[in-house]
Amino acid sequence: MNQHLFPSHVPTHGEVKAILESGCFETLIGGVEDQLLDCKREPYFVDNDARKRELAKDVSAFANAQGGTILLGIETRRDPALHADEIITKIRPFSRDYLDINRYHQILRDWLYPTPDIEIQWFQSQQDDRMGIAAIFIATPQPDRGPFLLRSPIEDNNRSVSIVVG
């Protein structure tokens, strides 16, 4: 039985990375999302512009702030005791086949200007080497770079917008 290290605690970048590298993802359960950590229950399926935009918007939001980490394959739920925060409740590992790191990088180069410094990694599960989760690490922005803009047109209420700041 794994001990949950972070009941109602915001794990640091170092703690998150160490857990991911260990492959023992269940220790993240009980951790809390914050301005440096966001969780998605599955990878970004970037088969249409709306989904590409979602990836670019999420990355640009972190790049325009303090940087941060987006975890893919982690389910959360809102915890009334923590007010607006979401708590990690379930690990949802997926096959490596669902993550195309090169495609994510290409989308971010195409949709964001300038392109932020990011690292995308797959982490293999300790329990099943065919499954795992992924992380998108967005570096703390340099003062001379940014803001990071979505440069592909989007439609919002049937009107086109040329540039969006995430």
N, C-alpha and C positions, 0 to 999 in steps of 0.2 A: 504494500500500500504506500503510495507516494504522499509525502507530507506537502501541503500547500504552503509555500513560503510567504505568500503575500496576501493574507486575508485583509481585505479593505485597505490595501497599501498600493501606492503607485511605484512600480518597480523602476529602477534607474536603467539607463541605456546599458550600462555594464552588466547589471543583473539579467536583463532580457537576453543580451547576446550570449552570456555564459549558459543560460538555460537552453537556448536554441542550439548552441554547439554541443551540449551534452545529449541532446535528443530526448530528454525527459521533460516533455512539454507540459505535462500535467501540473508541474509545480507553478505554472503561471496562473492556474485557477485561483480566483479570489483577488487577483490583481485588478487595479482600477485604471481605466483609460484617463488620460489627461491631455494637456496641450502638446505633449511630446510623444504620445502613444495613441495610435488608433488601431482598431482591430476590424477585420472583415471576415465574415464567416466562410468565404471562398475566394479563390483567385479572381482577378479581373478577367472576365471573358470579353475580349476586345474585338468582337466580331462586327461591331457597328460603331458609328460615330458617337452615339450617346454613351456607350461604355468606354470608348477611348477618352472622351471628354471627362468622364468620372475619374479615371486614372489620373489624367493630367491635372484636373482640379484639385484632387486630394494631395498630390505631390506638390503642386504650386502653393497650396495653403501652408504646408509645413515649411517650404523653402522661403516663403515670405514672412515667416515668423522666426522661430528659433531652431529650425530643423526638427527632426524627430524620426519616428519609426512607425511604419504601417505593417502590421502582421496579417498575413493571409492564412486562413484556416483556423480562426479563433472566433468563437461565438461569445457575445456579451448580452447582458440584459440590464435595463435600468434598475438601479437599486434605490428605493424611496428613502432609505436611511442616509444615503450619500447625496441626496438632492438630485442634481442633474447628471451625476457621474454614472458611467456604465461599468459593470464589474464583469470580469472574465468568468464565464460559467462552463464552457465546454471547448475541448480541443477537437477540431474537425480536420484531421489530416487528409491529404488528397494525393493522387498520383503525380509524380514529377511531370508526366505527360501533359498536365493541364497548365504548366507554367512555361512560357516561352520568354526567357529573360531577354534575349536579343530583340524580340518584338516589342516588349515593354520599353526598352531603351530607344528603339526607333520611334515609337509613338511619342515618347517624351521629347525627343529631338524635333519631331514634326509639329507638335502641338504647343510647346513652351518656348518662350524667348525671354531671356537667354535660357539655355538648358542648365538646370541646377546640378550640383554635384550629388550623385546618388550611387548607391550600391544595392544591387538586388541579389539576394542569396536564397538558395534552397537548403533546408535543413532536414536531414533524414531522421525519421523516427527511430528511437531506440528499440521499439517493440516490433516494427515491421519495416524492413529496409526498402520496401517498394512505396512506402507512404511517407509523408512529411508535411511540413508547413514552410512558408516563405516569409521573407522580410524585405521591405524596401527601406533602406536607411538613407535619410535625406540629411546631408551635412548642414551644419550651422552656416548660414550664408555669410559671405565676406561683405564688408561694408560697401565695397565698390561694385558689387553685382546686384542686380535686381532693380526694381521689382520683377518678379517672374510672371509673365503674362501668358494667358492662353491666346494663341494667335490664330487659331482656326475659327472661322465664323460658327456661331451657334444660333439656334432658334430658341427664343423665349417668348411665349405668347404670340406666336406667328410673326415675329419680327427678327431680323438678323442683327447681331451684335458683332463688331469686328474684333475687339480686344476685351478680354476679361481678366481681372486680377483675382487670383484665388485667395 
